[in-house]
Amino acid sequence: MKRLFILSFLVLSVVSCKNDKEATPDTPIVQKATPEVLPEGQQVYRGEFIFLTDAAVLTTKNEIYAVAIDDKMKELDKAAQALKKTEFDMVNVVIHATVKPNPIKAELGEGWDEMLTITKIIEVTPATSADMFKTGKTLDIKEVK
């Protein structure tokens, strides 16, 4: 009996020490994502976007930019319209764009200092609702008269 116990212990220890060929040091367990390389002069911008008849604006965490009104901006606005509840709602966007001084500000003296020209639209999602005040309890603005 003692021999059977020792023999089974040896067999189990040999089987459990088997080398696993799938997990070798040469094979990475977690694959690293390769970052997307942007063309010269482009950056990724994340923020809230709004377009009203004659002005498009992107509000990021630290800056506010004018957005050039072109085909890409109109494509972004078309995607944003599907997510808006009212015409004044903003949408969260992630875009690739180039930045330059705002020519309208140079001409008229009004507007934001810098203008973005959108080159690629990455993501469009609805913004968080701004319909509520939070003062201890939630109060819907639509109910306030």
C-alpha positions in Angstrom: 0.0 0.0 0.0 2.8 2.3 0.9 4.5 1.6 -2.4 1.3 2.3 -4.4 0.9 5.6 -2.6 4.6 6.6 -3.3 4.3 5.4 -7.0 1.1 7.5 -7.5 2.7 10.5 -5.9 5.7 10.2 -8.3 3.4 9.8 -11.3 1.4 12.9 -10.4 4.4 15.0 -9.7 6.0 14.0 -13.1 2.7 14.8 -14.9 2.2 18.1 -13.2 5.7 19.3 -14.0 5.1 18.8 -17.8 6.3 21.8 -19.8 3.5 23.8 -21.4 4.5 24.8 -24.9 1.7 27.4 -25.2 3.1 29.6 -22.5 6.8 30.0 -23.3 8.8 33.1 -22.5 9.0 33.8 -26.3 5.2 34.1 -26.6 3.7 37.2 -24.9 0.7 36.6 -22.7 -0.7 40.1 -23.3 -0.3 41.6 -26.7 0.6 45.3 -26.7 -1.7 47.6 -28.8 0.3 49.5 -31.4 -0.7 53.2 -31.2 -2.0 54.8 -34.4 0.5 57.0 -36.0 -1.0 60.4 -36.9 0.2 62.3 -40.0 2.4 65.4 -39.4 0.5 68.3 -37.7 -2.5 66.3 -36.6 -3.6 65.6 -33.1 -6.4 63.7 -31.3 -9.1 66.0 -29.8 -11.7 64.9 -27.3 -14.5 67.1 -26.2 -18.1 68.4 -26.7 -19.1 69.6 -30.2 -22.0 71.8 -31.2 -22.9 73.4 -34.6 -25.3 76.2 -35.0 -26.1 77.8 -38.3 -22.9 79.8 -38.7 -20.6 78.6 -35.9 -19.1 75.2 -34.9 -17.3 74.8 -31.6 -15.4 72.1 -29.9 -14.9 72.4 -26.1 -12.1 70.2 -24.7 -11.1 69.8 -21.1 -8.7 72.8 -21.3 -9.5 74.8 -24.5 -12.3 76.0 -26.7 -11.8 75.8 -30.5 -13.6 77.1 -33.5 -14.2 74.4 -36.1 -13.8 75.0 -39.8 -17.1 74.5 -41.6 -16.3 72.1 -44.4 -17.5 68.6 -45.6 -16.0 66.7 -42.6 -17.6 69.1 -40.1 -20.9 68.6 -41.9 -20.4 64.9 -41.7 -19.8 65.2 -38.0 -22.9 67.3 -37.5 -25.0 64.8 -39.4 -23.9 62.1 -37.0 -24.5 64.4 -34.1 -28.0 65.3 -35.1 -29.1 61.7 -34.5 -27.9 61.9 -30.9 -29.3 65.3 -30.0 -32.6 65.8 -28.2 -32.7 69.6 -29.0 -30.7 71.7 -31.5 -28.7 73.2 -28.6 -27.4 69.8 -27.2 -23.8 69.0 -27.5 -22.3 65.6 -28.3 -19.0 64.0 -27.1 -16.6 63.5 -30.0 -13.1 62.1 -30.6 -11.6 63.5 -33.8 -8.3 63.9 -35.6 -7.7 67.5 -36.6 -5.1 70.1 -37.4 -5.0 73.4 -35.5 -4.3 76.9 -36.9 -5.0 80.5 -35.9 -8.6 81.4 -36.5 -8.8 83.6 -39.6 -12.2 85.0 -38.6 -10.8 86.3 -35.4 -8.0 88.1 -37.3 -10.6 89.7 -39.7 -13.4 90.6 -37.3 -11.8 90.4 -33.9 -14.4 88.0 -32.7 -14.3 84.3 -32.0 -11.9 81.7 -30.6 -8.1 82.1 -31.0 -7.6 78.8 -32.7 -9.5 76.8 -35.4 -9.6 73.1 -35.9 -9.9 71.5 -39.4 -11.3 68.0 -38.9 -9.4 65.2 -40.8 -11.0 62.1 -39.3 -14.0 61.4 -37.1 -13.3 58.6 -34.6 -16.3 58.6 -32.3 -19.5 60.4 -31.6 -21.6 59.8 -28.5 -24.3 61.6 -26.6 -23.2 64.1 -24.0 -24.3 63.9 -20.4 -27.6 65.5 -19.8 -27.5 69.2 -18.8 -31.2 69.3 -18.1 -30.9 69.0 -14.3 -29.7 71.0 -11.4 -28.2 69.1 -8.5 -28.9 70.8 -5.1 -29.4 68.0 -2.7 -32.2 66.6 -4.8 -32.6 66.3 -8.5 -34.8 68.9 -10.1 -35.8 68.9 -13.7 -35.5 72.3 -15.4 -38.5 71.5 -17.6 -40.7 71.5 -14.4 -39.5 74.9 -13.3 -41.7 77.8 -14.5 
